Amino acid sequence: MDLLALLPDVKAMGIEWATFAMFVALLGLLLTGMPLAFVTLLVALIFALLWFGPMAVPLITSRIFSFVNSFVFVSVPMFVLMAAILDKSGIAKDLFDAMRVVGGRLRGGVAIQTLLVAVVLAAMSGIIGGEVVLLGLLALPQMLRLGYDRRLAIGVCCAGGALGTMVPPSIVLIIYGLTANVSIGDLFTASFLPGLMLASFYVVYVLVRAYLNPSVAPVPEAGEIPMAEKLRLLKGLILPLLVVVFVLGSIYGGIASVTEASAVGVGGVLLSTVVRGEFSVAMLREAALRTLSTVGMIVWIGIGASALVGVFNLMGGIRFVSGLISGISDDPTTIVLFMMLILFVLGMFLDWVGIALLTMPIFVPIIRELGLDPVWFGVVFAMNMQVSFLSPPFGPAAFYLKSVTPDDITLAEIFRSLLPFIALQVLALAVLIIFPGITGR
């Protein structure tokens, strides 16, 4: 008996109801707890069989091959490996200690020192998970010991750790560039100033809170740091800043592609561990295993999302959804705001990789038709993903931080602590939309 004959005739439903059925299937399977990668692959296979028949299976494999065959994708495991090596070494700790010279006796200085470290770490790896954990281990205990307001300290660690989304070399921007078929070098250049803008919003917020209410951020203990100690501390800045200069300088200077620059970064971080006497085969093995785990997740989500989007496109679904979104208004800004709302809602429930690979094939062609710059939109998308990293109920930054906090700090308290920083992210997103020239485009 033909099993396919027992299934409903999806094609007769039309693309409108088929789109609804696909959405319900995705939501239903996700609620069962099945991983997103397997959900999207299964739904893609089912709808390909129902719409086109068994001969449609090669369509899925061709989409998967085109996704994993990109040379630029090699940079993703490289930057993840950089982050893993940083996590296993003492580079981040020395970097944090060196920033004491910058913080000095400024009110809120340790929080600002934490944000500056976050920017440098983001410029070294572009990964948020390890960065949030590092800040949670290094900065949070020190701020709590000095009597900082708990919510301010928690928010600074989480929001600062998520800056890797915006500051090049951001993995989010790399995946967007692959999906939208735009220059990743252009994305890095366009995102640099907005990333610093968001970090400066955090710094201003900390300073305003600290000076309006001195009890939330006490001044560190009295005592001038001796010059010899300052010089010793500042040595901790040399290797991280050299890695940043070589990685970003080679990209912006046109010396190396993003993929080549990622290899330079891995070499620089490895050399740093050798110079510091921290290199070992065990450390490299642990970093490699962590990289395999992280990149494996990204690849599987990419495979599933690519297959689903490919099938949906051949069904005529992308054209249908594009027409719906474009029909909302004649005003490009209204359409962009509607897209941001969709991304914001999806960010509460889905991983950013899945969001990028599922939505950008639909959104980017609309952006091009509206005459807007897809590079600017990529920066706006990355800023929106900043919000998704912090927003409940599944903001991953909160869960990363919870894994290293004392037991008396609950997940609910972490999410409440993030609300002012989410507001600052939304403000930065609004500024980017109102003043697109900030990206230099």
C-alpha positions as CSV (number, residue, x, y, z in Angstrom):
1,M,0.0,0.0,0.0
2,D,1.2,3.5,-0.8
3,L,1.7,5.2,2.6
4,L,1.8,8.7,1.0
5,A,-1.7,8.1,-0.3
6,L,-3.0,7.9,3.3
7,L,-1.6,11.3,4.1
8,P,-3.6,14.5,3.4
9,D,-3.2,16.2,0.0
10,V,-1.2,19.3,1.2
11,K,-0.8,20.7,-2.3
12,A,-4.6,20.9,-2.7
13,M,-4.7,23.1,0.4
14,G,-2.9,25.8,-1.4
15,I,0.2,27.6,-0.1
16,E,-1.8,29.7,2.4
17,W,-3.0,26.7,4.4
18,A,0.2,24.7,3.7
19,T,2.2,27.6,5.4
20,F,-0.2,27.5,8.4
21,A,0.1,23.7,8.6
22,M,3.9,23.9,8.4
23,F,4.0,26.5,11.2
24,V,1.7,24.4,13.4
25,A,3.9,21.3,12.7
26,L,7.0,23.2,13.7
27,L,5.5,24.6,16.9
28,G,4.0,21.3,17.9
29,L,7.2,19.3,17.5
30,L,9.2,22.0,19.3
31,L,6.8,21.8,22.2
32,T,7.7,18.1,22.5
33,G,11.3,19.1,23.4
34,M,12.8,17.8,20.1
35,P,15.9,19.8,19.1
36,L,15.3,22.5,16.5
37,A,17.6,20.9,13.9
38,F,15.7,17.7,13.9
39,V,12.3,19.4,13.9
40,T,13.2,21.5,10.8
41,L,14.7,18.5,9.0
42,L,11.6,16.3,9.7
43,V,9.1,19.0,8.7
44,A,11.1,19.7,5.5
45,L,11.1,16.0,4.6
46,I,7.4,15.5,5.3
47,F,6.3,18.6,3.3
48,A,8.7,17.8,0.4
49,L,7.2,14.3,0.1
50,L,3.6,15.6,0.4
51,W,4.0,18.5,-2.0
52,F,6.4,17.1,-4.6
53,G,6.6,13.3,-4.0
54,P,9.5,11.0,-3.3
55,M,11.6,12.5,-6.1
56,A,11.9,15.7,-4.0
57,V,14.4,14.2,-1.5
58,P,17.5,15.2,-3.7
59,L,16.2,18.8,-3.4
60,I,16.9,18.6,0.4
61,T,20.3,17.2,0.0
62,S,21.3,19.8,-2.6
63,R,20.3,22.6,-0.2
64,I,22.3,21.0,2.6
65,F,25.4,20.7,0.4
66,S,25.2,24.4,-0.6
67,F,25.1,25.4,3.1
68,V,28.0,23.4,4.3
69,N,30.1,23.9,1.2
70,S,30.8,27.6,1.9
71,F,34.5,28.5,2.4
72,V,33.6,31.4,4.7
73,F,31.9,28.9,7.1
74,V,35.3,27.6,8.0
75,S,35.8,30.8,10.1
76,V,33.0,29.7,12.5
77,P,34.9,26.8,14.1
78,M,38.0,28.9,14.1
79,F,36.5,31.7,16.1
80,V,34.7,29.2,18.4
81,L,38.1,27.5,19.0
82,M,39.6,30.9,19.9
83,A,36.9,31.4,22.5
84,A,37.4,27.9,23.9
85,I,41.2,28.4,24.3
86,L,40.6,31.8,25.9
87,D,38.3,30.1,28.4
88,K,40.9,27.5,29.3
89,S,43.8,30.0,29.6
90,G,44.4,32.8,32.1
91,I,44.4,35.5,29.4
92,A,40.9,36.8,30.4
93,K,41.8,37.0,34.1
94,D,45.0,39.0,33.4
95,L,43.0,41.2,31.0
96,F,40.4,41.9,33.8
97,D,43.2,42.6,36.3
98,A,44.9,45.0,33.9
99,M,41.6,47.0,33.5
100,R,41.9,47.9,37.2
101,V,44.3,50.7,36.0
102,V,41.5,52.1,33.9
103,G,38.8,51.8,36.5
104,G,40.9,53.4,39.3
105,R,38.8,55.0,42.0
106,L,36.0,55.9,39.6
107,R,32.5,55.2,41.1
108,G,31.2,52.2,39.3
109,G,34.8,51.6,38.1
110,V,34.7,47.8,38.4
111,A,31.5,47.6,36.4
112,I,33.0,49.8,33.7
113,Q,36.2,47.7,33.9
114,T,34.0,44.6,33.3
115,L,32.4,46.2,30.2
116,L,35.8,47.2,28.7
117,V,37.0,43.6,29.2
118,A,33.8,42.4,27.5
119,V,34.5,44.5,24.5
120,V,38.0,43.2,24.1
121,L,37.0,39.6,24.6
122,A,34.2,40.1,22.0
123,A,36.8,41.5,19.6
124,M,38.9,38.4,20.1
125,S,36.3,35.6,19.6
126,G,32.7,36.8,18.8
127,I,31.2,34.1,21.0
128,I,28.8,35.0,23.9
129,G,28.5,31.8,25.9
130,G,32.0,31.6,27.2
131,E,32.3,35.3,27.6
132,V,29.3,35.5,30.0
133,V,30.7,32.6,32.0
134,L,34.1,34.2,32.2
135,L,32.7,37.5,33.4
136,G,30.5,35.6,35.9
137,L,33.5,33.9,37.3
138,L,35.9,37.0,37.3
139,A,33.8,40.1,37.7
140,L,30.6,39.1,39.5
141,P,32.2,37.9,42.7
142,Q,34.4,41.0,42.9
143,M,31.5,43.4,42.4
144,L,29.4,41.5,45.0
145,R,32.4,41.6,47.5
146,L,32.7,45.4,47.0
147,G,29.0,45.9,47.8
148,Y,27.7,46.6,44.3
149,D,24.0,46.3,43.9
150,R,23.3,42.7,42.9
151,R,21.1,43.5,40.0
152,L,23.5,46.0,38.5
153,A,26.4,43.5,38.8
154,I,24.3,40.7,37.3
155,G,23.1,42.9,34.4
156,V,26.6,44.2,33.6
157,C,28.0,40.6,33.4
158,C,25.2,39.3,31.2
159,A,24.8,42.3,28.9
160,G,28.5,42.8,28.6
161,G,29.0,39.2,27.8
162,A,26.5,39.4,25.0
163,L,28.4,42.1,23.2
164,G,30.0,39.4,21.1
165,T,26.9,39.6,18.9
166,M,27.7,43.1,17.7
167,V,31.5,43.5,18.0
168,P,33.4,42.0,15.1
169,P,34.3,39.2,14.5
170,S,30.7,38.3,15.4
171,I,29.5,34.8,14.6
172,V,26.0,36.2,14.2
173,L,27.2,38.5,11.4
174,I,29.1,35.6,9.7
175,I,26.0,33.4,9.6
176,Y,23.9,36.4,8.4
177,G,26.4,37.1,5.7
178,L,26.3,33.5,4.5
179,T,22.5,33.5,4.5
180,A,22.0,36.9,2.9
181,N,24.9,36.6,0.5
182,V,26.6,39.9,1.5
183,S,30.2,40.7,2.3
184,I,31.1,39.7,5.8
185,G,34.0,42.2,5.8
186,D,31.4,45.0,5.1
187,L,29.2,43.7,7.9
188,F,32.2,43.8,10.3
189,T,33.0,47.4,9.3
190,A,29.4,48.5,9.6
191,S,28.8,46.9,13.0
192,F,32.0,48.2,14.7
193,L,30.6,51.7,15.6
194,P,27.1,50.4,16.6
195,G,28.7,47.8,18.9
196,L,30.8,50.5,20.6
197,M,27.7,52.6,20.8
198,L,25.8,49.9,22.7
199,A,28.7,49.4,25.0
200,S,28.8,53.1,25.7
201,F,25.1,53.1,26.5
202,Y,25.9,50.5,29.2
203,V,28.8,52.6,30.6
204,V,26.6,55.7,30.7
205,Y,23.9,53.8,32.5
206,V,26.3,52.5,35.1
207,L,27.8,56.0,35.7
208,V,24.3,57.6,36.0
209,R,23.1,54.9,38.5
210,A,26.3,55.1,40.5
211,Y,26.3,58.9,40.9
212,L,22.5,59.2,41.5
213,N,22.7,56.5,44.1
214,P,26.3,56.0,45.4
215,S,25.3,52.9,47.4
216,V,24.7,50.8,44.2
217,A,28.4,51.1,43.2
218,P,30.8,51.9,46.1
219,V,34.2,53.4,45.3
220,P,37.0,50.7,45.6
221,E,39.3,50.6,48.6
222,A,41.6,53.6,49.0
223,G,45.2,53.2,48.0
224,E,47.1,54.3,44.9
225,I,48.4,51.4,42.7
226,P,52.2,51.7,42.6
227,M,53.7,52.4,39.2
228,A,55.5,49.0,39.2
229,E,52.2,47.3,39.8
230,K,50.5,49.3,37.1
231,L,53.2,48.3,34.6
232,R,52.8,44.6,35.6
233,L,49.1,44.8,35.2
234,L,49.3,46.5,31.9
235,K,51.3,43.7,30.5
236,G,48.1,41.7,30.6
237,L,46.7,44.0,27.8
238,I,49.5,43.4,25.4
239,L,48.8,39.9,24.1
240,P,44.9,40.3,23.8
241,L,45.3,43.6,22.0
242,L,47.8,42.2,19.6
243,V,45.4,39.4,18.7
244,V,42.6,41.9,18.2
245,V,44.9,44.1,16.0
246,F,46.1,41.2,13.9
247,V,42.6,39.7,13.4
248,L,40.6,42.9,12.7
249,G,43.5,44.8,11.2
250,S,44.1,42.0,8.6
251,I,40.4,42.1,7.6
252,Y,40.0,45.9,7.5
253,G,43.3,46.3,5.8
254,G,42.4,44.0,3.0
255,I,45.3,41.7,3.9
256,A,43.2,38.6,4.7
257,S,39.7,37.3,4.2
258,V,37.5,36.6,7.3
259,T,38.4,32.9,7.0
260,E,42.1,33.6,6.9
261,A,41.9,36.2,9.7
262,S,40.1,33.6,11.9
263,A,43.1,31.2,11.4
264,V,45.4,34.1,12.3
265,G,43.4,34.6,15.5
266,V,43.6,31.0,16.5
267,G,47.4,31.1,15.9
268,G,47.7,34.3,17.9
269,V,45.8,32.9,20.9
270,L,47.7,29.6,20.8
271,L,51.0,31.5,20.7
272,S,49.8,33.6,23.6
273,T,49.3,30.5,25.7
274,V,52.7,29.3,24.8
275,V,54.3,32.6,25.8
276,R,52.4,32.5,29.1
277,G,53.5,28.9,29.7
278,E,49.9,27.7,29.8
279,F,49.9,25.6,26.6
280,S,49.3,21.8,27.0
281,V,48.0,19.0,24.9
282,A,45.2,18.5,27.5
283,M,44.1,22.2,27.2
284,L,44.1,22.0,23.4
285,R,42.1,18.7,23.5
286,E,39.4,20.2,25.8
287,A,39.2,23.3,23.7
288,A,38.8,21.2,20.5
289,L,36.1,19.0,22.0
290,R,34.2,22.1,23.2
291,T,34.5,23.6,19.6
292,L,33.2,20.3,18.1
293,S,30.2,20.4,20.4
294,T,29.3,24.1,19.7
295,V,30.0,24.0,15.9
296,G,28.1,20.7,15.6
297,M,25.0,22.3,17.1
298,I,25.4,25.3,14.6
299,V,25.9,23.0,11.6
300,W,22.9,20.7,12.5
301,I,20.6,23.8,13.0
302,G,21.9,25.2,9.7
303,I,21.3,21.9,7.8
304,G,17.7,21.6,9.1
305,A,16.9,25.3,8.5
306,S,18.4,25.2,5.0
307,A,16.4,22.2,4.1
308,L,13.2,23.7,5.4
309,V,13.7,27.0,3.7
310,G,14.6,25.3,0.4
311,V,11.4,23.2,0.4
312,F,9.3,26.2,1.5
313,N,10.8,28.3,-1.3
314,L,10.0,25.7,-3.9
315,M,6.5,25.4,-2.6
316,G,6.1,29.2,-3.3
317,G,6.0,29.9,0.4
318,I,8.7,32.6,0.5
319,R,6.9,34.5,-2.2
320,F,3.6,34.2,-0.4
321,V,5.1,35.4,3.0
322,S,7.0,38.2,1.3
323,G,3.8,39.4,-0.3
324,L,2.1,39.4,3.1
325,I,4.9,41.4,4.8
326,S,5.2,43.8,1.9
327,G,1.5,44.4,1.9
328,I,1.4,45.6,5.5
329,S,2.4,49.2,4.5
330,D,4.0,51.3,1.8
331,D,6.4,52.7,4.4
332,P,9.7,50.9,4.5
333,T,10.3,51.8,8.1
334,T,7.0,50.2,9.1
335,I,7.9,47.0,7.3
336,V,11.3,46.9,9.0
337,L,9.7,47.5,12.4
338,F,7.3,44.6,11.7
339,M,10.2,42.4,10.9
340,M,11.9,43.5,14.1
341,L,8.8,42.5,16.1
342,I,8.8,39.0,14.4
343,L,12.5,38.6,15.3
344,F,11.9,39.8,18.8
345,V,9.1,37.2,19.4
346,L,11.1,34.4,17.8
347,G,14.1,35.4,19.9
348,M,12.2,34.5,23.1
349,F,11.9,30.9,22.0
350,L,14.5,30.0,19.3
351,D,18.2,30.0,18.9
352,W,19.7,32.8,16.9
353,V,21.2,30.4,14.3
354,G,17.7,29.0,13.6
355,I,16.2,32.5,13.5
356,A,18.8,33.8,11.0
357,L,18.5,30.8,8.7
358,L,14.7,30.6,8.8
359,T,13.9,34.3,8.4
360,M,16.7,35.9,6.4
361,P,15.9,34.2,3.1
362,I,12.5,35.8,3.4
363,F,13.4,39.2,4.9
364,V,16.5,40.1,2.9
365,P,14.9,40.0,-0.6
366,I,12.2,42.3,0.8
367,I,14.8,44.6,2.1
368,R,16.5,44.7,-1.3
369,E,13.1,45.4,-3.0
370,L,12.5,48.3,-0.7
371,G,15.8,49.8,-1.7
372,L,17.4,49.4,1.7
373,D,20.9,48.2,2.3
374,P,21.2,44.5,3.4
375,V,24.5,45.3,5.2
376,W,22.7,47.8,7.4
377,F,19.9,45.4,7.9
378,G,22.4,42.8,9.0
379,V,23.7,45.1,11.7
380,V,20.1,45.8,12.8
381,F,19.4,42.0,12.9
382,A,22.5,41.5,15.1
383,M,21.3,44.3,17.4
384,N,17.9,42.6,17.6
385,M,19.6,39.3,18.5
386,Q,21.3,41.1,21.4
387,V,17.8,41.4,22.9
388,S,17.1,37.7,22.3
389,F,20.2,36.7,24.3
390,L,18.8,38.5,27.3
391,S,15.0,38.3,27.0
392,P,12.9,35.7,29.0
393,P,11.8,33.0,29.0
394,F,14.8,31.4,27.2
395,G,17.5,34.1,27.1
396,P,20.6,32.0,26.9
397,A,22.9,34.7,28.6
398,A,20.8,34.3,31.8
399,F,21.3,30.5,31.8
400,Y,25.0,30.8,31.1
401,L,25.4,33.2,34.1
402,K,23.2,31.1,36.4
403,S,25.6,28.1,35.8
404,V,28.4,30.0,37.7
405,T,26.5,32.2,40.2
406,P,25.9,31.5,43.9
407,D,22.8,29.4,44.8
408,D,21.0,32.5,46.3
409,I,20.9,34.2,42.9
410,T,17.8,32.8,41.2
411,L,17.1,32.7,37.5
412,A,14.1,35.1,38.1
413,E,16.4,37.6,39.7
414,I,18.8,37.4,36.8
415,F,16.0,38.1,34.3
416,R,14.7,41.0,36.4
417,S,18.3,42.4,36.5
418,L,18.4,42.4,32.7
419,L,15.3,44.5,32.1
420,P,17.2,47.9,32.1
421,F,19.8,46.5,29.7
422,I,17.1,45.1,27.4
423,A,15.6,48.7,27.4
424,L,19.1,50.0,26.4
425,Q,19.3,47.4,23.6
426,V,15.9,48.4,22.3
427,L,17.0,52.1,22.4
428,A,20.2,51.2,20.4
429,L,18.1,49.3,17.9
430,A,15.8,52.4,17.5
431,V,18.8,54.6,17.0
432,L,20.1,52.3,14.3
433,I,16.8,52.3,12.4
434,I,16.3,56.1,12.7
435,F,19.9,56.9,11.9
436,P,21.2,54.2,9.5
437,G,24.3,56.4,8.8
438,I,25.8,55.2,12.0
439,T,26.8,52.0,10.2
440,G,28.7,54.1,7.6
441,R,26.4,52.8,4.8
